[in-house]
Structures are given as C-alpha cells and as structure tokens.
Amino acid sequence: MLCDSENDANSSLFESIAQDLRENGYSINPGALPVSLSNLLRESIGRLPDRFFSSAGVGRGQAHLHDEQVRSDDICWISDDSPAGKQWLQWASELQLYLNRRLFLGLFSFESHFARYRPGDFYQRHLDSFKGDANRVLSMVVYLNKDWSPEDGGQLVLYKDEHDDNGTCVVPEMGTVVVFLSDEFPHEVLPADRERYSIAGWYRVNTSTESRIDPPH
C-alpha cells in the first residue's frame, strides 16, 4: 500500500504527465515512481528465475518474430498474481483513469512486461505502433536500476520524428517514468555495460468488432 505522501506525489505526477502529453506528446519524470513500489518491483525482477524470461520478439500476432539483430533483451509478462505485480498494475490503472479524465483518450486496457538487458543488449530504433495499424496509444517505460550513471550506457533515446537524428537521451535511473504517444516517437535502447532492468507497458484502445475480440496481448 502507498502512504499518503506517495498518493499526493502520484496526483502531482499524473497531472505532470497529462500536461506534458498534451503539450509535447511525451513526458520524462526522473525518479518519479513511488519509492516503495520501485523497490518492490526491483526486488521482484531480481528474484525471477531465468526460466521465467523469454527472448523478446518484434511484431504482433502472425507477424511476431524473434530477431536478435533488432532486439536482444529478455522479457517476462507481468500479472497480478504477486504483490509486486498487483501493486504495479493498480498504479498503472490509476494513471489510466486519470489520463482518460484529463485527456479523453479512451484508454481501455494495459499490458506490461519486465525487460532484462544483459551487458551489450540493445533494441534498435522503432515505433511501438503505426498510425491506423494498431491500438497502442500510449507507451510507458519505468526503470529499476539503482546507482546508475550515464557512463553505464543503456540510455533510452527518444526521437521526435523519423527525421530526428539526435533525440533525447534518458538515463535508466531507478524510478524514472517515461510516457509517450506510441505512434509518434521512434525510440531505441543503447547497449549498457551493466545488467539493466525496466518495465515496458502499453495502454490500448478497444478495437473489438462483432467478429473479432481484441485481446490484451
């Protein structure tokens, strides 16, 4: 459970994210995840056996494939069957409700996974969604790395569009929360010199029809 001060901090953070999304389409918030939740998630991913992780793929549905030339991290999907997973998904749900009220986004569901990058692992520049092609609306990344410095590498580079060659670098420090429009911001993960932990998540709209039910993933 979060204490009153952390609940107040959440309200401030959620409003900051909403304003940033409205004005810029992305929001970068260093060390903003509640400390108790950050620590719980970091402990949880650190205890996960290797067998719980699988090689990450790219694409969705029949187009899903594994390509280590594109990305080389391992992932573990998060469910609510552990205290850490339950608290994380509750926090993400509260953010979803807040953004729907403030920005009228119609966010319908949320999915997320732990990501583990070994030294040298990377994820090449990509978009999380393509306009008119998928139902991912917002992407969120949270970092779970203690005592991380820029010299350790592993930065997220967020590009404003396909013509941007410089980008904005985000150091994957503990508790940093990044949210951005899924179909507008190409991004990549640079190789790191240390093992690097994060959560990647996506808020979706509902694209179900009479003949097809849209699953979370």
Buried (B, 14 or more C-beta within 10 A) or exposed (E): EBEEEBEEBBEEBBEBBBEBBEEEBBBBBEEBBBBEBBBBBBEBBEEBEEEEBEEBBBEEEEEEEEEEEBBBBBBBEBEEEBEBBBBBBBBBEBBBEBBBEBBEBEBBBBBBBBBBBEEEBBBBEEBBBEEEEBBBBBBBBBBBBEEBEEEBBBBBBBBBEEEEEEBBEBBBBBBBBBBBBBBBBBBBBBBBEBEBBBBBBBBBBEEEEEEEEEEEE
